[in-house]
Amino acid sequence: MLLRQYEGKNVAVCCNRSENPWTLPHSGTILLGGGIAEYTGETLTLGCGGFCAMEGEEEDSDDPAALNNQGFWRKLLIFAAGALMNFLTGLVIILVLYAGVKAVNVPVIHGFADGCPLESAAGLQEGDRILSIDGERIYTFSDVSLLLGRNKTGDFDLVIRRDGQKLHLENFHMERGEYLDQSGEKFTGFGLYFGAQELTFGGRLRYCWDQAVDFVRLVRLSLQMLITGEAGFSDMSGPVGIVSTITTVGEQSESAAAAAANIAYLAALIAVNLAVMNLLPLPALDGGKIFFLVVNALSLRIIRKQIPARFENYVHLAGFVLLMGLMLVITFHDVIKLFQ
């Protein structure tokens, strides 16, 4: 237990567990896991929860180690550390999931279905590797179907690699049709067959990195769809919706091992999603703090003044209230969807 001063009173900070009971003071203020509790010697009045904050984060401190006394780059690293750890968590999960995978599908054309009109000298050929579709890079094989599905015109801008050279196919027209796959089953698509590739150790690391970066791009595309109206409020999910999705993924898996792998894959996606969302320049988020950090640095260099700390705290508080309100609305909507 550590004794400190809080608003002029002795404060007992419970920081660990002990076999020996603590001797409480006759009266004073006690911090229980960050929550404030008033102790009068007879009764203990608990405060309304608590949170973890760094010294100097909300008000100035004379401690040289306090946040307000750190330089620009240290503050930037501190604010970005949470998002970085979320991203690394997602990356580690992906590495574990693909540790035993020997081969993966790749965006390399292995052949064409009978009747497919896309094969030609001026079009696609066997062995072509699709590098990008409509300006979006192909990180993994799943990007092919995702990006082809986003185009509603039927005219695509493709970048492919053929015999070591990049080729651009602009306004390349492709239409979906019914074809037979290599096992003789009917499918609706563009009539393209894709192959697989064995993974070396280096290739596995590169594939896992590309998968994590692809998750970042998925978040950006989702935000883009919300802004352009391609996706709406009903497509958003909060904690309740995420738990419901995890349950559905587990129930639809063929085995317990497959369920664990699919849920872990979803957890990696959520971790990377949190990393990106937390870096958005919005009040109350780390990205908002980084935004004010940069603005203050520029203001100090240009006009020798900074934004008042009190004003910045008000902005973050307002942003926090709005984010919590949005979370409540989304959670309420998720609960309603459970009963539909």
C-alpha positions in Angstrom: 0.0 0.0 0.0 1.4 3.4 -1.0 0.5 6.6 0.9 0.2 9.7 -1.1 -1.5 13.1 -0.9 -4.9 13.6 -2.7 -6.6 17.0 -2.3 -4.7 17.6 0.9 -5.6 14.3 2.5 -3.7 11.1 3.2 -4.4 8.6 0.5 -3.9 4.8 0.7 -3.3 3.3 -2.7 -4.0 -0.5 -2.8 -1.5 -1.7 -5.4 -1.1 -5.4 -4.5 -2.4 -8.3 -2.3 -0.9 -9.4 0.9 -1.5 -12.3 3.4 -1.4 -9.8 6.2 -4.3 -7.4 6.6 -3.7 -3.7 6.0 -4.2 -1.3 9.0 -6.4 1.5 7.7 -6.0 5.0 9.0 -8.6 6.4 11.4 -9.9 8.5 8.6 -8.9 9.7 5.1 -9.3 9.0 1.4 -8.4 5.6 -0.1 -7.8 4.8 -3.7 -9.1 1.3 -4.5 -7.8 0.3 -7.9 -8.1 3.8 -9.1 -11.5 4.4 -7.5 -11.9 6.9 -4.6 -13.2 5.8 -1.2 -13.8 7.9 1.9 -13.0 6.1 5.1 -14.2 7.7 8.4 -13.0 4.9 10.7 -16.4 3.2 10.9 -17.7 3.3 7.3 -16.2 3.0 3.9 -17.9 5.0 1.1 -16.9 3.8 -2.3 -16.6 6.2 -5.2 -18.1 5.7 -8.7 -15.4 3.6 -10.3 -12.0 4.8 -11.5 -9.6 4.9 -14.4 -5.9 4.8 -15.1 -4.3 8.1 -16.0 -0.7 9.3 -16.3 0.5 12.1 -14.1 0.5 15.3 -16.0 -2.1 14.1 -18.5 -4.9 16.3 -17.4 -3.1 18.9 -15.3 0.4 20.2 -15.1 2.8 18.5 -12.7 6.3 19.5 -11.4 7.5 15.9 -11.6 10.1 15.7 -14.3 8.7 12.2 -15.3 5.2 13.6 -15.7 3.6 13.6 -19.2 3.4 17.3 -19.5 7.2 17.6 -19.0 8.0 15.2 -21.8 9.2 16.3 -25.3 7.2 16.0 -28.5 8.5 12.7 -29.7 8.1 11.0 -26.3 4.5 12.2 -26.1 3.9 11.0 -29.6 5.2 7.6 -28.8 3.2 7.4 -25.6 -0.1 8.4 -27.3 0.6 5.9 -30.2 1.7 3.1 -28.0 -1.8 1.7 -27.3 -2.7 1.5 -31.0 0.7 0.0 -31.8 0.2 -2.7 -29.2 -3.3 -3.5 -30.6 -1.8 -3.8 -34.1 1.0 -6.1 -32.8 -1.5 -8.2 -30.9 -3.4 -8.8 -34.1 -0.2 -9.5 -36.0 0.9 -12.1 -33.4 -2.5 -13.8 -33.5 -2.2 -14.1 -37.3 1.4 -15.5 -37.0 0.1 -18.1 -34.6 -2.8 -19.0 -36.8 -0.5 -19.5 -39.9 2.4 -21.1 -38.1 1.5 -24.5 -39.4 0.0 -23.5 -42.8 2.1 -25.0 -45.6 0.3 -23.3 -48.6 -2.1 -20.5 -49.3 -4.2 -19.4 -52.3 -2.6 -16.6 -54.3 -4.0 -14.2 -56.9 -2.3 -15.9 -59.8 -4.5 -17.1 -62.6 -4.2 -20.9 -62.9 -6.7 -21.3 -65.7 -10.0 -20.3 -67.3 -13.4 -22.0 -67.2 -14.9 -23.2 -70.5 -16.6 -20.3 -72.3 -14.7 -17.6 -70.3 -14.1 -14.7 -72.7 -11.4 -13.0 -70.7 -8.4 -15.0 -72.0 -6.7 -13.2 -74.9 -3.4 -11.6 -75.9 -4.9 -8.2 -75.0 -6.6 -9.5 -71.9 -5.8 -12.0 -69.2 -3.5 -15.0 -69.6 -2.6 -18.0 -67.5 0.2 -17.2 -65.1 -0.9 -13.5 -64.7 -0.6 -12.2 -61.1 -3.2 -9.6 -60.2 -1.5 -6.8 -58.4 -4.3 -4.3 -58.0 -8.0 -3.7 -58.9 -9.4 -0.2 -59.4 -6.3 1.3 -57.7 -6.5 -1.0 -54.6 -3.6 -3.2 -54.0 -4.1 -7.0 -53.7 -2.5 -8.1 -50.3 -4.1 -11.5 -50.1 -6.2 -13.8 -52.3 -9.4 -12.8 -50.5 -8.9 -9.3 -51.8 -9.7 -10.4 -55.3 -13.3 -11.3 -54.6 -13.7 -8.3 -52.3 -12.5 -5.7 -54.8 -14.2 -7.3 -57.8 -17.5 -7.2 -55.8 -17.2 -3.5 -55.0 -17.2 -2.6 -58.7 -20.8 -2.2 -60.0 -20.0 -1.0 -63.5 -18.2 -4.1 -64.9 -15.3 -2.0 -66.2 -12.1 -2.6 -64.1 -8.7 -1.0 -64.0 -6.3 -4.0 -63.5 -2.6 -4.1 -62.9 -1.0 -7.5 -63.5 2.5 -8.9 -63.5 3.3 -11.1 -66.6 6.7 -12.5 -67.2 8.2 -10.1 -64.7 6.6 -7.0 -66.2 3.7 -4.9 -65.0 0.9 -4.4 -67.4 -2.1 -2.0 -67.1 -5.5 -3.1 -68.3 -7.7 0.0 -68.2 -11.5 -0.2 -68.5 -11.2 -4.0 -68.8 -14.7 -5.3 -69.1 -15.7 -8.4 -67.1 -19.1 -9.8 -66.5 -20.2 -12.5 -64.1 -21.7 -15.7 -65.5 -22.3 -19.3 -64.7 -19.3 -21.6 -65.1 -18.1 -25.0 -64.0 -15.3 -25.1 -61.5 -12.4 -27.6 -61.7 -14.4 -30.2 -59.8 -17.4 -29.9 -62.2 -19.6 -27.8 -59.8 -21.5 -24.8 -61.0 -20.5 -21.4 -59.7 -21.3 -17.8 -60.5 -18.2 -15.7 -61.1 -15.8 -14.4 -63.8 -14.6 -17.8 -64.9 -11.1 -17.5 -63.4 -9.2 -20.3 -61.7 -6.6 -19.4 -59.2 -3.7 -21.5 -57.8 -2.0 -22.0 -54.5 1.6 -21.5 -53.4 3.7 -23.2 -50.8 5.0 -20.9 -48.0 8.6 -20.6 -46.9 9.5 -19.2 -43.5 10.1 -15.8 -45.1 7.0 -16.1 -47.2 4.9 -16.9 -44.2 6.1 -13.8 -42.3 5.4 -11.7 -45.4 1.9 -13.2 -45.8 1.0 -12.6 -42.1 2.2 -9.0 -42.4 0.2 -8.5 -45.6 -2.9 -9.9 -43.8 -2.5 -7.5 -40.9 -2.0 -4.5 -43.3 -5.1 -5.8 -45.3 -7.1 -5.5 -42.0 -6.0 -1.9 -41.8 -7.3 -1.3 -45.4 -10.6 -3.0 -44.5 -11.2 -0.5 -41.8 -10.4 2.4 -44.2 -12.8 0.9 -46.8 -15.5 0.6 -44.1 -15.1 4.2 -43.1 -15.2 5.2 -46.7 -18.4 3.3 -47.3 -20.0 5.0 -44.3 -19.1 8.4 -45.6 -20.2 7.7 -49.1 -23.5 6.0 -48.0 -22.6 2.6 -49.3 -23.0 1.4 -45.7 -25.4 2.7 -43.1 -26.0 2.8 -39.4 -27.5 -0.6 -39.5 -24.2 -2.1 -40.6 -22.4 -0.8 -37.5 -21.9 -3.1 -34.5 -20.9 -2.5 -30.9 -19.9 -5.0 -28.1 -23.2 -6.8 -28.2 -23.1 -7.2 -32.0 -19.4 -8.4 -31.8 -20.3 -11.0 -29.3 -23.2 -12.1 -31.4 -20.9 -12.4 -34.4 -18.4 -14.4 -32.5 -21.1 -16.8 -31.3 -22.4 -17.2 -34.9 -18.8 -17.9 -36.2 -18.3 -20.5 -33.5 -21.6 -22.2 -34.2 -21.1 -22.4 -37.9 -17.6 -23.9 -37.7 -17.2 -27.5 -38.6 -15.3 -28.4 -35.4 -14.1 -27.0 -32.1 -10.6 -26.5 -33.5 -12.0 -24.7 -36.6 -14.2 -22.6 -34.3 -11.2 -21.6 -32.2 -9.2 -20.6 -35.3 -12.1 -18.6 -36.8 -12.7 -16.8 -33.5 -9.0 -16.0 -33.2 -9.0 -14.7 -36.8 -11.9 -12.4 -35.9 -10.1 -11.3 -32.7 -7.1 -10.3 -34.8 -9.3 -8.3 -37.1 -10.9 -6.6 -34.1 -7.5 -5.8 -32.6 -6.3 -4.2 -35.8 -9.6 -2.4 -36.1 -9.2 -0.9 -32.6 -5.7 0.2 -33.5 -6.8 2.1 -36.5 -9.9 3.6 -34.9 -8.0 4.8 -31.9 -5.6 6.8 -34.1 -8.4 8.7 -35.8 -8.1 12.4 -35.1 -11.2 12.5 -32.9 -11.5 14.0 -29.4 -11.0 11.6 -26.5 -9.1 9.2 -28.7 -5.3 8.9 -28.8 -5.5 10.1 -32.4 -7.2 13.3 -31.1 -4.4 13.8 -28.5 -1.8 13.3 -31.3 -3.7 15.9 -33.4 -3.6 18.5 -30.6 0.1 17.6 -29.9 0.9 18.4 -33.6 -1.2 21.6 -33.6 0.4 22.8 -30.4 3.9 22.1 -31.8 3.1 24.1 -34.9 1.5 26.9 -33.0 4.5 27.1 -30.7 6.8 27.3 -33.6 4.7 29.9 -35.6 3.0 32.1 -33.1 4.9 31.1 -29.9 1.6 30.1 -28.2 -0.2 26.9 -27.4 -3.8 25.9 -27.1 -4.8 26.3 -23.4 -4.8 22.9 -21.7 -8.2 23.6 -20.2 -9.8 24.1 -23.7 -8.2 20.9 -24.9 -9.6 19.0 -22.0 -13.1 20.4 -22.6 -12.8 19.2 -26.3 -11.8 15.7 -25.2 -14.5 15.6 -22.6 -17.2 16.6 -25.2 -15.8 14.0 -27.6 -15.9 11.3 -24.9 -19.6 12.1 -24.1 -20.5 11.9 -27.8 -18.6 8.6 -28.3 -20.3 7.1 -25.3 -23.7 8.3 -26.6 -22.9 6.7 -30.0 -21.9 3.5 -28.2 -25.2 3.4 -26.3 -27.2 3.9 -29.5 -25.3 1.2 -31.3 -25.6 -1.2 -28.4 -29.4 -0.5 -28.2 -29.6 -1.2 -31.9 -27.6 -4.4 -31.5 -30.0 -5.6 -28.8 -33.0 -4.9 -31.0 -31.4 -7.0 -33.8 -31.1 -10.0 -31.5 -34.8 -10.2 -31.2 -35.5 -9.7 -34.9 
